[in-house]
Amino acid sequence: MHFIIIDGPNLNLTGTREPGFYGDRDMKSFLAEITSGFSEHTIDYFQSNIEGELINKLHASGFSYDGIILNAGGYTHTSVAIGDAVKAIVVPVVEVHLSNVYSRESFRWESFISPGARGVISGFGLAGYRLAIQSFLG
């Protein structure tokens, strides 16, 4: 199977940014581990801090992959456009958050992504990406 992880703003700083919320492990080393752990599958990765680039990547990926793992970061709670992009594609999307958004500020409790997503994984750190892939594999 072929998956893509799409990460939004500030996730390029995973491992250094607010390690109490997001952990102290960087995404590059985690991606090496996860691709090795799922070696029979192909896992692509894309990260952008720009909303339009995330939408373009969803459009480009949303008809050819077996699954999309989307961590839209702060755009989760603000971007109707990303939510609409998720609804417009046919590939199933699992929404992932490193932190437990429900233990944080109340504005993080609303997601514009969730209504179009197959499911939501929140609060398990980088392991959430692994759980998302496993959810596609059954």
A tleap script that builds the chain and sets N, CA, C and O, in Angstrom:
source leaprc.protein.ff14SB
mol = sequence {
  NMET HIE PHE ILE ILE ILE ASP GLY PRO ASN
  LEU ASN LEU THR GLY THR ARG GLU PRO GLY
  PHE TYR GLY ASP ARG ASP MET LYS SER PHE
  LEU ALA GLU ILE THR SER GLY PHE SER GLU
  HIE THR ILE ASP TYR PHE GLN SER ASN ILE
  GLU GLY GLU LEU ILE ASN LYS LEU HIE ALA
  SER GLY PHE SER TYR ASP GLY ILE ILE LEU
  ASN ALA GLY GLY TYR THR HIE THR SER VAL
  ALA ILE GLY ASP ALA VAL LYS ALA ILE VAL
  VAL PRO VAL VAL GLU VAL HIE LEU SER ASN
  VAL TYR SER ARG GLU SER PHE ARG TRP GLU
  SER PHE ILE SER PRO GLY ALA ARG GLY VAL
  ILE SER GLY PHE GLY LEU ALA GLY TYR ARG
  LEU ALA ILE GLN SER PHE LEU CGLY
}
set mol.1.N position { 0.838 -1.180 0.000 }
set mol.1.CA position { 0.000 0.000 0.000 }
set mol.1.C position { 0.884 1.246 0.000 }
set mol.1.O position { 2.060 1.204 0.362 }
set mol.2.N position { 0.283 2.335 -0.412 }
set mol.2.CA position { 1.026 3.590 -0.569 }
set mol.2.C position { 0.326 4.677 0.251 }
set mol.2.O position { -0.839 5.000 0.020 }
set mol.3.N position { 1.063 5.229 1.211 }
set mol.3.CA position { 0.526 6.246 2.111 }
set mol.3.C position { 1.332 7.527 2.003 }
set mol.3.O position { 2.482 7.524 1.564 }
set mol.4.N position { 0.703 8.626 2.412 }
set mol.4.CA position { 1.430 9.884 2.539 }
set mol.4.C position { 1.062 10.534 3.866 }
set mol.4.O position { -0.103 10.577 4.260 }
set mol.5.N position { 2.075 11.032 4.534 }
set mol.5.CA position { 1.899 11.844 5.737 }
set mol.5.C position { 2.026 13.291 5.292 }
set mol.5.O position { 3.026 13.678 4.688 }
set mol.6.N position { 1.010 14.085 5.593 }
set mol.6.CA position { 1.024 15.507 5.269 }
set mol.6.C position { 0.977 16.282 6.579 }
set mol.6.O position { 0.010 16.188 7.335 }
set mol.7.N position { 2.018 17.037 6.833 }
set mol.7.CA position { 2.137 17.817 8.062 }
set mol.7.C position { 2.029 19.301 7.768 }
set mol.7.O position { 2.555 19.793 6.770 }
set mol.8.N position { 1.347 19.997 8.644 }
set mol.8.CA position { 1.137 21.427 8.507 }
set mol.8.C position { 2.132 22.262 9.276 }
set mol.8.O position { 3.242 21.817 9.568 }
set mol.9.N position { 1.727 23.487 9.606 }
set mol.9.CA position { 2.644 24.483 10.152 }
set mol.9.C position { 3.285 24.079 11.467 }
set mol.9.O position { 2.657 23.487 12.345 }
set mol.10.N position { 4.545 24.420 11.564 }
set mol.10.CA position { 5.387 24.254 12.738 }
set mol.10.C position { 5.798 22.818 13.013 }
set mol.10.O position { 6.593 22.574 13.920 }
set mol.11.N position { 5.278 21.863 12.255 }
set mol.11.CA position { 5.655 20.470 12.485 }
set mol.11.C position { 7.050 20.169 11.968 }
set mol.11.O position { 7.606 19.113 12.270 }
set mol.12.N position { 7.621 21.077 11.195 }
set mol.12.CA position { 9.030 20.970 10.826 }
set mol.12.C position { 9.929 21.162 12.047 }
set mol.12.O position { 11.115 20.839 11.998 }
set mol.13.N position { 9.376 21.682 13.133 }
set mol.13.CA position { 10.141 21.904 14.360 }
set mol.13.C position { 9.913 20.814 15.402 }
set mol.13.O position { 10.336 20.949 16.550 }
set mol.14.N position { 9.243 19.731 15.000 }
set mol.14.CA position { 9.004 18.625 15.934 }
set mol.14.C position { 10.338 18.138 16.481 }
set mol.14.O position { 11.291 17.917 15.734 }
set mol.15.N position { 10.385 17.978 17.784 }
set mol.15.CA position { 11.611 17.574 18.460 }
set mol.15.C position { 12.280 18.723 19.192 }
set mol.15.O position { 13.017 18.508 20.154 }
set mol.16.N position { 12.022 19.951 18.735 }
set mol.16.CA position { 12.589 21.118 19.405 }
set mol.16.C position { 11.511 22.061 19.917 }
set mol.16.O position { 11.720 22.764 20.906 }
set mol.17.N position { 10.369 22.082 19.257 }
set mol.17.CA position { 9.284 23.000 19.630 }
set mol.17.C position { 8.449 22.399 20.760 }
set mol.17.O position { 7.917 21.298 20.622 }
set mol.18.N position { 8.338 23.103 21.848 }
set mol.18.CA position { 7.502 22.714 22.980 }
set mol.18.C position { 7.500 21.199 23.224 }
set mol.18.O position { 6.472 20.543 23.056 }
set mol.19.N position { 8.647 20.650 23.618 }
set mol.19.CA position { 8.733 19.200 23.785 }
set mol.19.C position { 7.742 18.631 24.811 }
set mol.19.O position { 7.421 17.444 24.756 }
set mol.20.N position { 7.257 19.453 25.737 }
set mol.20.CA position { 6.247 18.989 26.676 }
set mol.20.C position { 4.950 18.585 26.003 }
set mol.20.O position { 4.259 17.679 26.469 }
set mol.21.N position { 4.617 19.255 24.906 }
set mol.21.CA position { 3.418 18.913 24.136 }
set mol.21.C position { 3.715 17.941 23.005 }
set mol.21.O position { 2.942 17.017 22.753 }
set mol.22.N position { 4.843 18.151 22.320 }
set mol.22.CA position { 5.084 17.468 21.058 }
set mol.22.C position { 6.201 16.430 21.094 }
set mol.22.O position { 6.461 15.765 20.091 }
set mol.23.N position { 6.864 16.285 22.245 }
set mol.23.CA position { 7.949 15.326 22.356 }
set mol.23.C position { 9.275 15.909 21.914 }
set mol.23.O position { 9.344 17.018 21.383 }
set mol.24.N position { 10.333 15.133 22.148 }
set mol.24.CA position { 11.678 15.631 21.854 }
set mol.24.C position { 12.332 14.889 20.692 }
set mol.24.O position { 13.540 14.994 20.479 }
set mol.25.N position { 11.541 14.154 19.958 }
set mol.25.CA position { 12.056 13.393 18.817 }
set mol.25.C position { 11.763 14.129 17.519 }
set mol.25.O position { 10.647 14.605 17.310 }
set mol.26.N position { 12.757 14.224 16.649 }
set mol.26.CA position { 12.559 14.932 15.387 }
set mol.26.C position { 11.888 14.018 14.360 }
set mol.26.O position { 11.983 12.793 14.435 }
set mol.27.N position { 11.214 14.643 13.412 }
set mol.27.CA position { 10.436 13.901 12.421 }
set mol.27.C position { 11.324 13.077 11.495 }
set mol.27.O position { 10.936 11.984 11.082 }
set mol.28.N position { 12.505 13.583 11.165 }
set mol.28.CA position { 13.389 12.864 10.245 }
set mol.28.C position { 13.746 11.482 10.794 }
set mol.28.O position { 13.657 10.491 10.069 }
set mol.29.N position { 14.144 11.403 12.052 }
set mol.29.CA position { 14.503 10.101 12.624 }
set mol.29.C position { 13.267 9.217 12.779 }
set mol.29.O position { 13.345 8.002 12.600 }
set mol.30.N position { 12.134 9.824 13.110 }
set mol.30.CA position { 10.909 9.043 13.227 }
set mol.30.C position { 10.496 8.469 11.872 }
set mol.30.O position { 10.083 7.312 11.795 }
set mol.31.N position { 10.602 9.256 10.812 }
set mol.31.CA position { 10.237 8.767 9.477 }
set mol.31.C position { 11.109 7.587 9.060 }
set mol.31.O position { 10.620 6.645 8.436 }
set mol.32.N position { 12.385 7.631 9.398 }
set mol.32.CA position { 13.269 6.504 9.085 }
set mol.32.C position { 12.787 5.247 9.807 }
set mol.32.O position { 12.787 4.155 9.238 }
set mol.33.N position { 12.386 5.408 11.033 }
set mol.33.CA position { 11.890 4.270 11.826 }
set mol.33.C position { 10.573 3.735 11.272 }
set mol.33.O position { 10.408 2.523 11.127 }
set mol.34.N position { 9.645 4.619 10.967 }
set mol.34.CA position { 8.322 4.183 10.529 }
set mol.34.C position { 8.385 3.549 9.138 }
set mol.34.O position { 7.683 2.571 8.882 }
set mol.35.N position { 9.206 4.082 8.243 }
set mol.35.CA position { 9.320 3.461 6.921 }
set mol.35.C position { 9.997 2.097 7.022 }
set mol.35.O position { 9.679 1.191 6.252 }
set mol.36.N position { 10.920 1.946 7.955 }
set mol.36.CA position { 11.551 0.650 8.180 }
set mol.36.C position { 10.547 -0.340 8.783 }
set mol.36.O position { 10.524 -1.514 8.415 }
set mol.37.N position { 9.724 0.145 9.706 }
set mol.37.CA position { 8.738 -0.712 10.364 }
set mol.37.C position { 7.610 -1.162 9.449 }
set mol.37.O position { 6.988 -2.197 9.690 }
set mol.38.N position { 7.346 -0.397 8.412 }
set mol.38.CA position { 6.317 -0.745 7.426 }
set mol.38.C position { 6.974 -0.910 6.053 }
set mol.38.O position { 6.488 -0.373 5.058 }
set mol.39.N position { 8.066 -1.645 6.007 }
set mol.39.CA position { 8.891 -1.722 4.796 }
set mol.39.C position { 8.169 -2.311 3.589 }
set mol.39.O position { 8.589 -2.081 2.455 }
set mol.40.N position { 7.107 -3.058 3.804 }
set mol.40.CA position { 6.361 -3.624 2.677 }
set mol.40.C position { 5.425 -2.595 2.042 }
set mol.40.O position { 4.778 -2.877 1.034 }
set mol.41.N position { 5.359 -1.407 2.633 }
set mol.41.CA position { 4.519 -0.322 2.130 }
set mol.41.C position { 5.401 0.884 1.790 }
set mol.41.O position { 6.537 0.987 2.253 }
set mol.42.N position { 4.865 1.778 0.987 }
set mol.42.CA position { 5.571 3.016 0.653 }
set mol.42.C position { 4.937 4.154 1.440 }
set mol.42.O position { 3.718 4.328 1.426 }
set mol.43.N position { 5.772 4.924 2.123 }
set mol.43.CA position { 5.285 6.051 2.921 }
set mol.43.C position { 6.014 7.306 2.460 }
set mol.43.O position { 7.226 7.435 2.626 }
set mol.44.N position { 5.258 8.220 1.882 }
set mol.44.CA position { 5.802 9.506 1.462 }
set mol.44.C position { 5.533 10.532 2.561 }
set mol.44.O position { 4.705 10.322 3.447 }
set mol.45.N position { 6.254 11.640 2.474 }
set mol.45.CA position { 6.117 12.681 3.494 }
set mol.45.C position { 6.139 14.049 2.837 }
set mol.45.O position { 6.904 14.299 1.905 }
set mol.46.N position { 5.284 14.928 3.341 }
set mol.46.CA position { 5.241 16.314 2.875 }
set mol.46.C position { 4.931 17.196 4.074 }
set mol.46.O position { 4.072 16.866 4.892 }
set mol.47.N position { 5.631 18.315 4.175 }
set mol.47.CA position { 5.373 19.289 5.232 }
set mol.47.C position { 5.420 20.679 4.635 }
set mol.47.O position { 6.284 20.993 3.817 }
set mol.48.N position { 4.473 21.513 5.059 }
set mol.48.CA position { 4.484 22.911 4.651 }
set mol.48.C position { 3.861 23.768 5.748 }
set mol.48.O position { 2.964 23.335 6.471 }
set mol.49.N position { 4.357 24.975 5.847 }
set mol.49.CA position { 3.772 25.956 6.752 }
set mol.49.C position { 2.737 26.821 6.041 }
set mol.49.O position { 2.184 27.751 6.628 }
set mol.50.N position { 2.478 26.506 4.766 }
set mol.50.CA position { 1.624 27.346 3.926 }
set mol.50.C position { 0.323 26.605 3.609 }
set mol.50.O position { 0.346 25.508 3.051 }
set mol.51.N position { -0.788 27.201 3.964 }
set mol.51.CA position { -2.103 26.583 3.811 }
set mol.51.C position { -2.371 26.126 2.376 }
set mol.51.O position { -2.802 24.991 2.168 }
set mol.52.N position { -2.131 26.966 1.405 }
set mol.52.CA position { -2.398 26.626 0.006 }
set mol.52.C position { -1.576 25.447 -0.479 }
set mol.52.O position { -2.057 24.644 -1.278 }
set mol.53.N position { -0.349 25.332 -0.009 }
set mol.53.CA position { 0.486 24.185 -0.393 }
set mol.53.C position { -0.082 22.889 0.173 }
set mol.53.O position { -0.025 21.850 -0.485 }
set mol.54.N position { -0.633 22.940 1.388 }
set mol.54.CA position { -1.264 21.750 1.975 }
set mol.54.C position { -2.492 21.340 1.163 }
set mol.54.O position { -2.718 20.156 0.914 }
set mol.55.N position { -3.278 22.330 0.756 }
set mol.55.CA position { -4.455 22.048 -0.078 }
set mol.55.C position { -4.027 21.454 -1.411 }
set mol.55.O position { -4.611 20.469 -1.862 }
set mol.56.N position { -3.023 22.035 -2.044 }
set mol.56.CA position { -2.530 21.499 -3.313 }
set mol.56.C position { -2.047 20.062 -3.160 }
set mol.56.O position { -2.293 19.232 -4.036 }
set mol.57.N position { -1.368 19.758 -2.068 }
set mol.57.CA position { -0.872 18.401 -1.844 }
set mol.57.C position { -2.023 17.437 -1.602 }
set mol.57.O position { -1.983 16.301 -2.074 }
set mol.58.N position { -3.038 17.866 -0.881 }
set mol.58.CA position { -4.227 17.013 -0.705 }
set mol.58.C position { -4.886 16.723 -2.052 }
set mol.58.O position { -5.264 15.584 -2.327 }
set mol.59.N position { -5.023 17.742 -2.885 }
set mol.59.CA position { -5.608 17.553 -4.217 }
set mol.59.C position { -4.762 16.595 -5.051 }
set mol.59.O position { -5.298 15.715 -5.724 }
set mol.60.N position { -3.453 16.763 -5.009 }
set mol.60.CA position { -2.546 15.931 -5.804 }
set mol.60.C position { -2.501 14.489 -5.301 }
set mol.60.O position { -2.293 13.568 -6.091 }
set mol.61.N position { -2.692 14.284 -4.008 }
set mol.61.CA position { -2.589 12.956 -3.401 }
set mol.61.C position { -3.930 12.266 -3.251 }
set mol.61.O position { -3.985 11.049 -3.079 }
set mol.62.N position { -4.984 13.006 -3.312 }
set mol.62.CA position { -6.297 12.524 -2.912 }
set mol.62.C position { -7.013 11.602 -3.852 }
set mol.62.O position { -8.167 11.246 -3.613 }
set mol.63.N position { -6.344 11.198 -4.940 }
set mol.63.CA position { -6.966 10.289 -5.897 }
set mol.63.C position { -6.044 9.128 -6.270 }
set mol.63.O position { -6.389 8.311 -7.124 }
set mol.64.N position { -4.872 9.053 -5.632 }
set mol.64.CA position { -3.898 8.045 -6.046 }
set mol.64.C position { -3.287 7.231 -4.907 }
set mol.64.O position { -2.715 6.171 -5.165 }
set mol.65.N position { -3.385 7.678 -3.681 }
set mol.65.CA position { -2.814 6.954 -2.546 }
set mol.65.C position { -3.853 6.011 -1.943 }
set mol.65.O position { -5.039 6.081 -2.265 }
set mol.66.N position { -3.387 5.138 -1.073 }
set mol.66.CA position { -4.297 4.261 -0.340 }
set mol.66.C position { -4.762 4.896 0.964 }
set mol.66.O position { -5.783 4.493 1.522 }
set mol.67.N position { -4.027 5.879 1.450 }
set mol.67.CA position { -4.408 6.575 2.664 }
set mol.67.C position { -3.564 7.806 2.875 }
set mol.67.O position { -2.394 7.853 2.494 }
set mol.68.N position { -4.178 8.809 3.494 }
set mol.68.CA position { -3.489 10.054 3.832 }
set mol.68.C position { -3.562 10.229 5.335 }
set mol.68.O position { -4.631 10.115 5.935 }
set mol.69.N position { -2.415 10.507 5.939 }
set mol.69.CA position { -2.340 10.853 7.352 }
set mol.69.C position { -2.084 12.347 7.384 }
set mol.69.O position { -1.055 12.820 6.901 }
set mol.70.N position { -3.022 13.089 7.955 }
set mol.70.CA position { -2.956 14.555 7.926 }
set mol.70.C position { -2.879 15.122 9.332 }
set mol.70.O position { -3.766 14.908 10.159 }
set mol.71.N position { -1.802 15.847 9.585 }
set mol.71.CA position { -1.694 16.650 10.794 }
set mol.71.C position { -1.612 18.097 10.314 }
set mol.71.O position { -0.536 18.593 9.980 }
set mol.72.N position { -2.745 18.756 10.284 }
set mol.72.CA position { -2.805 20.114 9.755 }
set mol.72.C position { -2.357 21.154 10.769 }
set mol.72.O position { -2.433 22.353 10.500 }
set mol.73.N position { -1.889 20.709 11.936 }
set mol.73.CA position { -1.425 21.643 12.951 }
set mol.73.C position { -2.505 22.654 13.293 }
set mol.73.O position { -3.681 22.304 13.388 }
set mol.74.N position { -2.113 23.898 13.478 }
set mol.74.CA position { -3.042 24.964 13.837 }
set mol.74.C position { -4.120 25.218 12.797 }
set mol.74.O position { -5.176 25.763 13.117 }
set mol.75.N position { -3.857 24.823 11.537 }
set mol.75.CA position { -4.889 24.991 10.507 }
set mol.75.C position { -6.106 24.101 10.756 }
set mol.75.O position { -7.184 24.358 10.220 }
set mol.76.N position { -5.937 23.071 11.555 }
set mol.76.CA position { -7.060 22.194 11.904 }
set mol.76.C position { -8.239 23.001 12.420 }
set mol.76.O position { -9.394 22.698 12.120 }
set mol.77.N position { -7.938 24.020 13.192 }
set mol.77.CA position { -8.951 24.781 13.926 }
set mol.77.C position { -9.350 26.073 13.227 }
set mol.77.O position { -10.204 26.811 13.717 }
set mol.78.N position { -8.729 26.347 12.075 }
set mol.78.CA position { -8.985 27.630 11.411 }
set mol.78.C position { -9.300 27.521 9.933 }
set mol.78.O position { -9.874 28.449 9.362 }
set mol.79.N position { -8.942 26.413 9.293 }
set mol.79.CA position { -9.011 26.363 7.832 }
set mol.79.C position { -10.218 25.578 7.315 }
set mol.79.O position { -10.209 24.349 7.245 }
set mol.80.N position { -11.243 26.328 6.961 }
set mol.80.CA position { -12.383 25.728 6.272 }
set mol.80.C position { -11.912 25.147 4.941 }
set mol.80.O position { -12.414 24.110 4.509 }
set mol.81.N position { -10.960 25.797 4.292 }
set mol.81.CA position { -10.477 25.369 2.978 }
set mol.81.C position { -9.802 24.000 3.040 }
set mol.81.O position { -10.007 23.179 2.147 }
set mol.82.N position { -9.006 23.737 4.069 }
set mol.82.CA position { -8.387 22.413 4.195 }
set mol.82.C position { -9.460 21.376 4.503 }
set mol.82.O position { -9.417 20.268 3.967 }
set mol.83.N position { -10.407 21.713 5.344 }
set mol.83.CA position { -11.530 20.815 5.607 }
set mol.83.C position { -12.294 20.488 4.334 }
set mol.83.O position { -12.666 19.335 4.115 }
set mol.84.N position { -12.531 21.486 3.494 }
set mol.84.CA position { -13.214 21.265 2.221 }
set mol.84.C position { -12.374 20.389 1.290 }
set mol.84.O position { -12.920 19.548 0.575 }
set mol.85.N position { -11.059 20.578 1.293 }
set mol.85.CA position { -10.178 19.764 0.448 }
set mol.85.C position { -10.248 18.299 0.856 }
set mol.85.O position { -10.255 17.415 -0.001 }
set mol.86.N position { -10.298 18.038 2.145 }
set mol.86.CA position { -10.416 16.655 2.629 }
set mol.86.C position { -11.728 16.035 2.146 }
set mol.86.O position { -11.759 14.867 1.757 }
set mol.87.N position { -12.802 16.810 2.172 }
set mol.87.CA position { -14.099 16.312 1.715 }
set mol.87.C position { -14.148 16.113 0.200 }
set mol.87.O position { -14.949 15.318 -0.294 }
set mol.88.N position { -13.306 16.823 -0.535 }
set mol.88.CA position { -13.343 16.798 -1.999 }
set mol.88.C position { -12.579 15.625 -2.612 }
set mol.88.O position { -12.750 15.331 -3.795 }
set mol.89.N position { -11.741 14.954 -1.827 }
set mol.89.CA position { -10.920 13.873 -2.367 }
set mol.89.C position { -11.537 12.515 -2.026 }
set mol.89.O position { -12.424 12.422 -1.177 }
set mol.90.N position { -11.060 11.470 -2.693 }
set mol.90.CA position { -11.627 10.141 -2.468 }
set mol.90.C position { -10.776 9.270 -1.552 }
set mol.90.O position { -11.294 8.327 -0.954 }
set mol.91.N position { -9.504 9.557 -1.430 }
set mol.91.CA position { -8.626 8.780 -0.559 }
set mol.91.C position { -8.999 9.063 0.893 }
set mol.91.O position { -9.172 10.223 1.265 }
set mol.92.N position { -9.128 8.018 1.727 }
set mol.92.CA position { -9.462 8.258 3.126 }
set mol.92.C position { -8.336 8.977 3.869 }
set mol.92.O position { -7.152 8.745 3.624 }
set mol.93.N position { -8.743 9.851 4.779 }
set mol.93.CA position { -7.822 10.664 5.560 }
set mol.93.C position { -8.004 10.336 7.040 }
set mol.93.O position { -9.127 10.269 7.539 }
set mol.94.N position { -6.889 10.133 7.730 }
set mol.94.CA position { -6.904 10.037 9.184 }
set mol.94.C position { -6.227 11.297 9.715 }
set mol.94.O position { -5.091 11.612 9.361 }
set mol.95.N position { -6.945 11.997 10.561 }
set mol.95.CA position { -6.441 13.222 11.192 }
set mol.95.C position { -5.625 12.835 12.416 }
set mol.95.O position { -6.083 12.063 13.259 }
set mol.96.N position { -4.419 13.371 12.511 }
set mol.96.CA position { -3.518 13.050 13.620 }
set mol.96.C position { -3.082 14.332 14.316 }
set mol.96.O position { -2.819 15.349 13.673 }
set mol.97.N position { -3.011 14.263 15.640 }
set mol.97.CA position { -2.447 15.346 16.461 }
set mol.97.C position { -1.496 14.730 17.463 }
set mol.97.O position { -1.827 13.735 18.108 }
set mol.98.N position { -0.315 15.314 17.599 }
set mol.98.CA position { 0.674 14.795 18.538 }
set mol.98.C position { 0.207 14.952 19.975 }
set mol.98.O position { 0.368 14.043 20.791 }
set mol.99.N position { -0.369 16.102 20.283 }
set mol.99.CA position { -0.835 16.354 21.651 }
set mol.99.C position { -2.320 16.013 21.760 }
set mol.99.O position { -3.020 15.885 20.756 }
set mol.100.N position { -2.773 15.872 22.973 }
set mol.100.CA position { -4.201 15.680 23.225 }
set mol.100.C position { -4.846 17.061 23.159 }
set mol.100.O position { -4.759 17.842 24.107 }
set mol.101.N position { -5.488 17.350 22.046 }
set mol.101.CA position { -6.039 18.690 21.836 }
set mol.101.C position { -7.108 19.027 22.872 }
set mol.101.O position { -7.358 20.203 23.138 }
set mol.102.N position { -7.739 18.015 23.457 }
set mol.102.CA position { -8.807 18.267 24.431 }
set mol.102.C position { -8.279 18.586 25.824 }
set mol.102.O position { -9.048 18.937 26.719 }
set mol.103.N position { -6.970 18.465 26.007 }
set mol.103.CA position { -6.367 18.868 27.275 }
set mol.103.C position { -5.718 20.250 27.157 }
set mol.103.O position { -5.032 20.709 28.071 }
set mol.104.N position { -5.944 20.894 26.029 }
set mol.104.CA position { -5.338 22.193 25.756 }
set mol.104.C position { -6.401 23.276 25.666 }
set mol.104.O position { -7.516 23.084 26.151 }
set mol.105.N position { -6.083 24.392 25.066 }
set mol.105.CA position { -6.998 25.520 24.970 }
set mol.105.C position { -8.272 25.116 24.231 }
set mol.105.O position { -8.239 24.284 23.323 }
set mol.106.N position { -9.392 25.714 24.631 }
set mol.106.CA position { -10.689 25.305 24.075 }
set mol.106.C position { -10.805 25.561 22.575 }
set mol.106.O position { -11.575 24.873 21.905 }
set mol.107.N position { -10.065 26.530 22.024 }
set mol.107.CA position { -10.166 26.759 20.579 }
set mol.107.C position { -9.645 25.559 19.792 }
set mol.107.O position { -9.972 25.405 18.616 }
set mol.108.N position { -8.838 24.706 20.429 }
set mol.108.CA position { -8.307 23.519 19.748 }
set mol.108.C position { -9.310 22.365 19.733 }
set mol.108.O position { -9.050 21.337 19.108 }
set mol.109.N position { -10.428 22.514 20.396 }
set mol.109.CA position { -11.414 21.429 20.479 }
set mol.109.C position { -12.251 21.299 19.217 }
set mol.109.O position { -12.917 20.282 19.025 }
set mol.110.N position { -12.231 22.307 18.353 }
set mol.110.CA position { -12.995 22.243 17.112 }
set mol.110.C position { -12.057 21.982 15.947 }
set mol.110.O position { -11.010 22.617 15.824 }
set mol.111.N position { -12.442 21.045 15.097 }
set mol.111.CA position { -11.657 20.703 13.922 }
set mol.111.C position { -12.509 20.855 12.675 }
set mol.111.O position { -13.640 20.372 12.615 }
set mol.112.N position { -11.948 21.537 11.677 }
set mol.112.CA position { -12.600 21.619 10.380 }
set mol.112.C position { -12.229 20.404 9.519 }
set mol.112.O position { -12.798 20.212 8.444 }
set mol.113.N position { -11.282 19.587 9.984 }
set mol.113.CA position { -10.832 18.395 9.265 }
set mol.113.C position { -11.708 17.188 9.607 }
set mol.113.O position { -12.067 16.407 8.726 }
set mol.114.N position { -12.045 17.039 10.873 }
set mol.114.CA position { -12.733 15.842 11.366 }
set mol.114.C position { -13.996 15.444 10.606 }
set mol.114.O position { -14.197 14.251 10.379 }
set mol.115.N position { -14.862 16.386 10.197 }
set mol.115.CA position { -16.076 15.963 9.497 }
set mol.115.C position { -15.813 15.196 8.197 }
set mol.115.O position { -16.669 14.432 7.754 }
set mol.116.N position { -14.663 15.386 7.593 }
set mol.116.CA position { -14.344 14.677 6.361 }
set mol.116.C position { -13.360 13.534 6.543 }
set mol.116.O position { -13.038 12.832 5.585 }
set mol.117.N position { -12.881 13.341 7.764 }
set mol.117.CA position { -11.862 12.323 8.026 }
set mol.117.C position { -12.491 10.984 8.388 }
set mol.117.O position { -13.604 10.924 8.912 }
set mol.118.N position { -11.770 9.932 8.104 }
set mol.118.CA position { -12.183 8.586 8.507 }
set mol.118.C position { -12.133 8.460 10.023 }
set mol.118.O position { -12.982 7.797 10.619 }
set mol.119.N position { -11.144 9.091 10.651 }
set mol.119.CA position { -10.977 9.014 12.089 }
set mol.119.C position { -9.979 10.046 12.563 }
set mol.119.O position { -9.336 10.730 11.767 }
set mol.120.N position { -9.861 10.145 13.886 }
set mol.120.CA position { -8.966 11.118 14.515 }
set mol.120.C position { -8.149 10.398 15.577 }
set mol.120.O position { -8.683 9.623 16.370 }
set mol.121.N position { -6.839 10.667 15.583 }
set mol.121.CA position { -5.935 10.137 16.600 }
set mol.121.C position { -5.264 11.334 17.245 }
set mol.121.O position { -4.646 12.152 16.564 }
set mol.122.N position { -5.387 11.435 18.556 }
set mol.122.CA position { -4.897 12.622 19.262 }
set mol.122.C position { -4.269 12.226 20.587 }
set mol.122.O position { -4.850 11.466 21.362 }
set mol.123.N position { -3.069 12.752 20.838 }
set mol.123.CA position { -2.479 12.621 22.155 }
set mol.123.C position { -1.453 11.523 22.330 }
set mol.123.O position { -0.983 11.310 23.448 }
set mol.124.N position { -1.086 10.817 21.271 }
set mol.124.CA position { -0.131 9.721 21.395 }
set mol.124.C position { 1.241 10.067 20.828 }
set mol.124.O position { 2.053 9.179 20.566 }
set mol.125.N position { 1.493 11.353 20.640 }
set mol.125.CA position { 2.775 11.772 20.097 }
set mol.125.C position { 2.986 11.230 18.694 }
set mol.125.O position { 2.031 11.037 17.941 }
set mol.126.N position { 4.237 10.988 18.351 }
set mol.126.CA position { 4.555 10.489 17.015 }
set mol.126.C position { 3.954 9.114 16.755 }
set mol.126.O position { 3.742 8.743 15.601 }
set mol.127.N position { 3.678 8.357 17.807 }
set mol.127.CA position { 3.040 7.047 17.631 }
set mol.127.C position { 1.688 7.163 16.947 }
set mol.127.O position { 1.201 6.180 16.389 }
set mol.128.N position { 1.068 8.340 16.974 }
set mol.128.CA position { -0.200 8.554 16.287 }
set mol.128.C position { -0.103 8.288 14.793 }
set mol.128.O position { -1.061 7.805 14.188 }
set mol.129.N position { 1.037 8.596 14.191 }
set mol.129.CA position { 1.226 8.327 12.766 }
set mol.129.C position { 1.230 6.810 12.519 }
set mol.129.O position { 0.630 6.322 11.561 }
set mol.130.N position { 1.905 6.094 13.386 }
set mol.130.CA position { 1.941 4.632 13.278 }
set mol.130.C position { 0.534 4.053 13.427 }
set mol.130.O position { 0.137 3.168 12.669 }
set mol.131.N position { -0.206 4.551 14.399 }
set mol.131.CA position { -1.579 4.089 14.610 }
set mol.131.C position { -2.451 4.366 13.386 }
set mol.131.O position { -3.304 3.554 13.030 }
set mol.132.N position { -2.234 5.506 12.751 }
set mol.132.CA position { -3.002 5.854 11.554 }
set mol.132.C position { -2.724 4.862 10.432 }
set mol.132.O position { -3.651 4.403 9.765 }
set mol.133.N position { -1.460 4.532 10.222 }
set mol.133.CA position { -1.128 3.564 9.178 }
set mol.133.C position { -1.750 2.215 9.501 }
set mol.133.O position { -2.305 1.557 8.621 }
set mol.134.N position { -1.658 1.802 10.760 }
set mol.134.CA position { -2.259 0.532 11.155 }
set mol.134.C position { -3.765 0.528 10.928 }
set mol.134.O position { -4.346 -0.507 10.603 }
set mol.135.N position { -4.393 1.686 11.099 }
set mol.135.CA position { -5.838 1.749 10.870 }
set mol.135.C position { -6.194 1.489 9.409 }
set mol.135.O position { -7.251 0.928 9.121 }
set mol.136.N position { -5.328 1.888 8.493 }
set mol.136.CA position { -5.548 1.610 7.080 }
set mol.136.C position { -5.328 0.138 6.749 }
set mol.136.O position { -5.954 -0.400 5.837 }
set mol.137.N position { -4.440 -0.505 7.491 }
set mol.137.CA position { -4.093 -1.895 7.218 }
set mol.137.C position { -5.085 -2.875 7.828 }
set mol.137.O position { -5.073 -4.063 7.506 }
set mol.138.N position { -5.952 -2.366 8.720 }
set mol.138.CA position { -6.947 -3.231 9.343 }
set mol.138.C position { -6.344 -3.989 10.462 }
set mol.138.O position { -7.030 -4.776 11.115 }
savepdb mol mol.pdb
quit
